[in-house]
Structure formats: structure tokens, C-alpha cells
């Protein structure tokens, strides 16, 4: 009887190795055992051949319908013309634009700030204004903001599917401004900037707060502006417009998970 070394013992589920008999030499010595030879696995448990798969034969999107943005039709565009005895203002804004800035208000610093709104919000902003700037910039600054707020209100429509809320902090060198807003339909402004100088160029820095208050009143927006740091008046104001643009972009963009529904437990977002 041939003995099997323990290292060749198999578990009950493993086929036993095929051992070759030892050969006894006339002198009574044994040759070293040969390594065990196992049967081919394909002979033990043959597997049926599988058809090859190509990428085109696989289901796409795990069988789920593709997610797309809600249809915007001809685009979310607001266009407003405001004419008074003091000013003549035209505003056109496209919420789904690419950042086109085209503003001429007769107030160079205000034009520069409107460029920030377009560039950082990725809105197409077209503004034309004439006014009694021979007196001061107050009326033109106010009416441009009123028209922009009205254009936003018009472009947003019923506000279905939007994020509604926006929140952004923008640094500009030593200045750091935080803006949080809600397109709730309820106008409110909380404004906390400490602008150290009365003017930047020819622009009266008191008009910054008045600009945002006018925009809030016609757009139906809740807007909080906070200065976290800053000493340079230009930097503080510019960072404010940048942060506002980014926060507004967040709020107006679509939340795809809402599938076009109004983002409110009340089921409506309006001025009333």
C-alpha cells in the first residue's frame, strides 16, 4: 500500500491528486515522490461559453431616463423700460446667458459694478440709461436698480424648479463680503457695510445701499449683505457686487431633483 504524505491530503470537496507509484530500487531505497498531478478543472466542472458583450449592447443610464434641465422655452429673459421726468432707463437681462456685459448708465463706477453682476452671475445684462446726473447720480442709480429688479421678477416667472436660495462669500484682497439671499417674493434688505470714504471716483458710496434697496423692492428678494473684512472702499463695494452675483446665480439656477416644482412648502413664491 502506498502512503500519502499529509501535505497532499485534500478536503472532501477537492478531487484527490493523482499520485504516481514509487519505484523500489533493488537496494531497498525509494525515489523522491513526484509532485501530485491534478485533473484539469475544465474536466471537473466545465463552464459553458459566454457570449461576448459590447458597450452598445449594455443598457444605458441603468435603465433610468436621462436627467435634463427644465425647458426654458425662449429663455428666462426680463426686459423693462422705465421713463420718468428724471430718467430714461432700459434693462434687458437673460438669466441663462453667458456673462455678456453691456451697460452704459452715464455713471462709470455703476457700469463697472454691473459688469461684475454679468460676469460673475453669468447673466447677459444690457442697460441703457440717461438721467439728471448734472444734479447728482441719485435718480439714475435708483431707477437703474428698480428696472433691474423688475426685469429679474419678470425673468423668474413662477420660479418653478429654481434653487431659491443663494449664499456666497467673496474676498477681494483685504476685503471679504458675505451675501445670502432668498427669492421668496418678500422684499427685505439687511445691509452692513462700513465703507470708509464718501466717494469712489465720482460715485457717492451712500448710493450702494440705495441701489440694493431699490432692487430688493421690485424683485421681491430677501437680501443680507455683511462685511467680514475690508479697508479699501473700491474693494469693499466690488466684492459686494461679486458676492451678490454669485449668490443670485445659485438661487436662479435649476435644482434638477425638483423636476420643475416650486421650491416652497406653500406651493407658491410670489410678491403677494
C-alpha positions as CSV (number, residue, x, y, z in Angstrom):
1,X,0.0,0.0,0.0
2,X,1.3,3.4,-0.9
3,X,1.3,6.0,1.9
4,X,0.2,9.6,1.1
5,X,2.0,12.4,2.9
6,X,-0.3,14.7,4.9
7,X,0.6,17.7,2.7
8,X,-1.2,16.0,-0.1
9,X,-4.4,15.3,1.8
10,X,-7.5,17.1,0.3
11,X,-10.7,18.4,1.7
12,X,-13.8,16.4,1.0
13,X,-14.8,18.7,-1.9
14,X,-11.4,18.7,-3.6
15,X,-10.6,15.9,-6.0
16,X,-7.7,13.7,-4.8
17,X,-4.4,14.2,-6.5
18,X,-3.3,11.5,-8.9
19,X,-0.2,10.0,-7.4
20,X,2.4,8.0,-9.3
21,X,3.6,4.9,-7.7
22,X,7.0,4.8,-6.1
23,X,9.6,2.6,-7.6
24,X,11.6,0.4,-5.3
25,X,15.2,0.0,-6.2
26,X,16.9,-3.3,-5.7
27,X,18.9,-1.8,-2.9
28,X,15.7,-1.1,-1.0
29,X,15.9,2.7,-1.3
30,X,13.0,4.9,-2.6
31,X,13.0,7.7,-5.2
32,X,11.7,11.1,-4.0
33,X,7.9,11.4,-4.6
34,X,6.8,13.1,-7.7
35,X,4.6,16.3,-7.4
36,X,0.9,15.4,-7.4
37,X,-0.9,15.8,-10.8
38,X,-4.4,17.4,-10.5
39,X,-7.0,16.8,-13.2
40,X,-7.9,19.7,-15.4
41,X,-10.6,21.9,-13.8
42,X,-12.3,22.1,-17.1
43,X,-12.8,18.4,-17.0
44,X,-14.1,18.5,-13.4
45,X,-16.6,21.4,-13.8
46,X,-16.7,22.6,-17.4
47,X,-18.3,26.1,-17.8
48,X,-20.4,27.0,-20.7
49,X,-19.0,29.6,-23.0
50,X,-20.4,33.1,-22.6
51,X,-21.3,35.4,-25.4
52,X,-19.1,38.5,-25.7
53,X,-20.7,41.8,-24.8
54,X,-20.1,45.2,-26.4
55,X,-20.7,48.6,-24.9
56,X,-23.5,49.1,-27.4
57,X,-25.4,46.0,-26.1
58,X,-25.3,47.3,-22.4
59,X,-28.3,49.2,-21.0
60,X,-27.6,52.9,-20.7
61,X,-28.2,55.0,-17.5
62,X,-29.1,51.8,-15.7
63,X,-32.4,51.9,-17.4
64,X,-33.3,55.3,-15.9
65,X,-34.4,58.2,-18.1
66,X,-31.7,60.8,-18.6
67,X,-31.9,64.0,-16.4
68,X,-32.3,67.2,-18.3
69,X,-32.8,70.8,-17.3
70,X,-36.4,72.1,-17.3
71,X,-37.3,73.6,-20.6
72,X,-36.8,77.3,-20.7
73,X,-38.5,77.8,-24.0
74,X,-37.1,81.0,-25.4
75,X,-35.1,81.7,-22.3
76,X,-35.7,83.4,-18.9
77,X,-35.5,87.0,-20.1
78,X,-36.7,90.1,-18.5
79,X,-37.0,93.4,-20.4
80,X,-38.1,96.7,-18.8
81,X,-38.3,100.3,-20.0
82,X,-38.7,102.9,-17.2
83,X,-39.3,106.5,-18.2
84,X,-39.8,109.4,-15.7
85,X,-39.2,113.1,-15.8
86,X,-35.8,112.4,-14.3
87,X,-34.5,109.3,-16.1
88,X,-35.0,107.1,-19.1
89,X,-33.9,103.5,-18.4
90,X,-33.9,100.4,-20.5
91,X,-32.8,97.0,-19.0
92,X,-32.7,93.5,-20.5
93,X,-31.4,90.6,-18.5
94,X,-31.1,86.9,-19.5
95,X,-30.7,84.6,-16.5
96,X,-29.4,81.8,-18.8
97,X,-26.8,83.9,-20.5
98,X,-23.1,83.6,-20.7
99,X,-21.9,86.8,-18.9
100,X,-22.3,89.4,-21.6
101,X,-21.9,92.8,-20.0
102,X,-23.3,95.8,-22.0
103,X,-24.1,98.7,-19.7
104,X,-24.0,102.5,-20.2
105,X,-25.7,104.4,-17.4
106,X,-23.7,107.6,-17.6
107,X,-22.2,106.6,-14.2
108,X,-18.8,104.9,-14.9
109,X,-18.4,103.3,-11.5
110,X,-22.0,101.9,-11.6
111,X,-21.3,100.5,-15.1
112,X,-18.2,98.8,-13.6
113,X,-20.3,97.2,-10.9
114,X,-23.0,96.0,-13.4
115,X,-20.1,94.3,-15.3
116,X,-19.5,92.3,-12.1
117,X,-23.1,91.2,-12.0
118,X,-22.9,89.9,-15.5
119,X,-19.5,88.3,-15.4
120,X,-19.8,86.5,-12.0
121,X,-23.5,85.7,-12.3
122,X,-23.2,84.5,-16.0
123,X,-26.2,86.7,-16.8
124,X,-26.4,88.7,-20.0
125,X,-27.0,92.3,-18.8
126,X,-27.9,95.1,-21.1
127,X,-28.5,98.5,-19.6
128,X,-29.0,101.9,-21.2
129,X,-29.8,105.0,-19.0
130,X,-29.9,108.7,-19.3
131,X,-30.8,110.9,-16.4
132,X,-30.2,114.1,-14.5
133,X,-26.7,113.3,-13.5
134,X,-25.9,117.0,-13.8
135,X,-27.6,117.2,-10.4
136,X,-26.2,114.0,-9.0
137,X,-26.2,110.3,-9.6
138,X,-29.1,109.5,-7.1
139,X,-32.1,109.3,-9.5
140,X,-30.2,107.3,-12.2
141,X,-28.7,104.9,-9.7
142,X,-32.1,104.3,-8.1
143,X,-34.1,103.9,-11.4
144,X,-31.5,101.5,-12.9
145,X,-31.8,99.3,-9.8
146,X,-35.6,99.5,-9.8
147,X,-35.6,98.4,-13.5
148,X,-33.1,95.6,-12.9
149,X,-35.3,94.3,-10.0
150,X,-38.4,94.4,-12.2
151,X,-36.5,92.6,-15.0
152,X,-35.4,89.9,-12.6
153,X,-39.0,89.5,-11.4
154,X,-40.2,89.1,-15.0
155,X,-37.5,86.7,-16.0
156,X,-38.1,84.4,-12.9
157,X,-41.8,84.0,-13.8
158,X,-43.4,81.5,-11.4
159,X,-39.9,80.4,-10.1
160,X,-40.6,76.7,-10.7
161,X,-37.6,74.4,-10.3
162,X,-35.2,77.0,-9.1
163,X,-32.9,76.7,-6.0
164,X,-34.5,79.8,-4.5
165,X,-31.6,80.3,-2.0
166,X,-28.1,81.7,-2.7
167,X,-25.1,82.1,-0.4
168,X,-21.6,83.3,-1.3
169,X,-18.6,84.9,0.3
170,X,-16.2,86.8,-1.9
171,X,-12.8,88.0,-1.0
172,X,-11.0,90.8,-2.8
173,X,-7.6,91.5,-1.4
174,X,-8.2,92.6,2.2
175,X,-12.0,92.9,1.7
176,X,-14.3,90.0,2.4
177,X,-18.0,90.2,1.9
178,X,-20.8,87.7,2.6
179,X,-24.1,87.7,0.8
180,X,-27.1,85.5,1.5
181,X,-30.4,85.8,-0.4
182,X,-33.8,84.2,-0.8
183,X,-36.0,84.7,-3.9
184,X,-39.0,84.4,-1.6
185,X,-41.2,87.2,-3.0
186,X,-40.8,89.1,0.3
187,X,-38.6,92.2,-0.1
188,X,-36.2,92.8,2.7
189,X,-32.6,94.2,2.9
190,X,-30.2,93.9,5.7
191,X,-27.1,95.9,4.8
192,X,-24.0,96.1,6.9
193,X,-21.1,97.6,5.1
194,X,-18.5,100.0,6.6
195,X,-17.3,102.0,3.5
196,X,-14.6,104.3,4.8
197,X,-14.7,107.0,2.1
198,X,-17.7,109.1,0.8
199,X,-16.8,108.7,-2.8
200,X,-15.1,106.2,-5.2
201,X,-14.2,108.3,-8.2
202,X,-17.3,110.5,-8.7
203,X,-19.6,107.8,-7.2
204,X,-21.3,108.6,-3.9
205,X,-20.8,105.4,-1.8
206,X,-24.1,106.0,0.0
207,X,-25.7,105.0,-3.2
208,X,-24.6,101.4,-2.8
209,X,-27.2,100.7,-0.1
210,X,-29.8,102.6,-2.0
211,X,-29.1,100.6,-5.2
212,X,-29.7,97.3,-3.4
213,X,-32.7,98.6,-1.5
214,X,-34.3,99.6,-4.8
215,X,-33.5,96.3,-6.4
216,X,-34.9,94.4,-3.5
217,X,-38.2,96.4,-3.5
218,X,-39.1,95.5,-7.1
219,X,-37.7,91.9,-7.3
220,X,-39.3,90.6,-4.1
221,X,-36.0,89.4,-2.7
222,X,-34.7,88.9,0.8
223,X,-31.1,90.1,0.8
224,X,-28.5,90.1,3.6
225,X,-25.1,91.8,3.0
226,X,-22.3,91.6,5.6
227,X,-18.8,92.9,5.6
228,X,-16.4,90.5,7.3
229,X,-13.2,92.5,6.5
230,X,-12.1,95.4,4.4
231,X,-10.5,98.8,4.4
232,X,-10.5,99.9,0.8
233,X,-13.8,101.4,-0.4
234,X,-13.4,100.2,-4.0
235,X,-12.6,96.6,-2.9
236,X,-15.5,96.5,-0.4
237,X,-18.1,97.6,-3.0
238,X,-16.7,95.4,-5.8
239,X,-16.6,92.3,-3.6
240,X,-20.2,93.1,-2.6
241,X,-21.3,93.0,-6.2
242,X,-19.3,89.9,-7.0
243,X,-20.8,88.0,-4.0
244,X,-24.3,89.2,-4.9
245,X,-23.8,88.0,-8.5
246,X,-22.6,84.5,-7.3
247,X,-25.4,84.2,-4.8
248,X,-28.1,85.3,-7.3
249,X,-26.7,82.8,-9.8
250,X,-27.0,80.0,-7.3
251,X,-30.6,81.0,-6.4
252,X,-31.8,81.3,-10.0
253,X,-30.3,78.0,-11.3
254,X,-32.4,74.9,-11.5
255,X,-32.5,72.1,-8.9
256,X,-32.9,69.1,-11.2
257,X,-34.3,67.0,-8.3
258,X,-37.3,69.2,-8.1
259,X,-38.4,68.3,-11.6
260,X,-39.9,71.8,-12.2
261,X,-41.8,72.1,-9.0
262,X,-42.0,75.3,-6.9
263,X,-39.4,75.2,-4.1
264,X,-41.8,76.2,-1.3
265,X,-44.0,74.2,1.1
266,X,-46.7,76.7,0.4
267,X,-46.6,75.8,-3.3
268,X,-46.2,79.4,-4.4
269,X,-43.5,82.1,-4.5
270,X,-44.9,85.5,-5.3
271,X,-44.9,89.1,-4.2
272,X,-48.4,88.9,-2.7
